[in-house]
Amino acid sequence: MAASIPTFTQFLCMLCQVEAKNALENYAYGVRNSIRDEKIASKLKPEDKEKLEHAVDDTIKWLENNQLAEVDEFEFKQKVRGRAH
């Protein structure tokens, strides 16, 4: 039996989902790289750096466990994490 071909609308939804996931993932890894950069890390209080690392790790774990989340879930997670930083 042949697999069904997604409609154009379904394809657009999948594309939006992938883009939203990638945006959150890029954001998380960008923050991680920034706080590991000595120029930036040296300006952070140790407790702030620890909070950021914890938030980034939580976000990455969430991404690993929610690969099929909806677009609004990815966007909400990025907005919430953006406010936390």
Buried (B, 14 or more C-beta within 10 A) or exposed (E): EEEEEEEEEEEEBEEBBEEBBEBBBEBBBEBBEBBEEEEEEEEBEEEEBEBBBEBBEBBBEBBEEBEEBEBEBBBBBBEEBEEEE
